[in-house]
């Protein structure tokens, strides 16, 4: 399987419900390093996985729509604990929609999957992988 990874970041505010979250139940900020990995079994006609420039642009737009927001106030996340794992899935699903729409070019239609990893720190991160 071939892959390429592009990187961006998001800065959000949010809070959690549930004793398991301890002090994070209160409103707090979080900055995540975001890695999006695109996979395919065979390279396309140009011998690439996907256009890195387009992948970088689309990840930037997805991250930009989340950054500098209090996720507790966003209608899409009403009543949801916006955990690192959950946000990785949101970003992967939004990227998948962009692949389907053609935003990453026609060659991207041959992608097999996307994995998104959100790094909370240098010692903790979470990922979500999905097929396309």
Protein Blocks (a to p, Z undefined) as FASTA:
>chain_A
ZZdddddddddddddedjklmmmlpccddddddddddddfbdcfkopabdfklmmmmmmm
mmmmmgopafklpmklgoiacdfklmmmmmmmmmmmmmmnopnojklmmpfbdcddddfb
lkbccdddddZZ
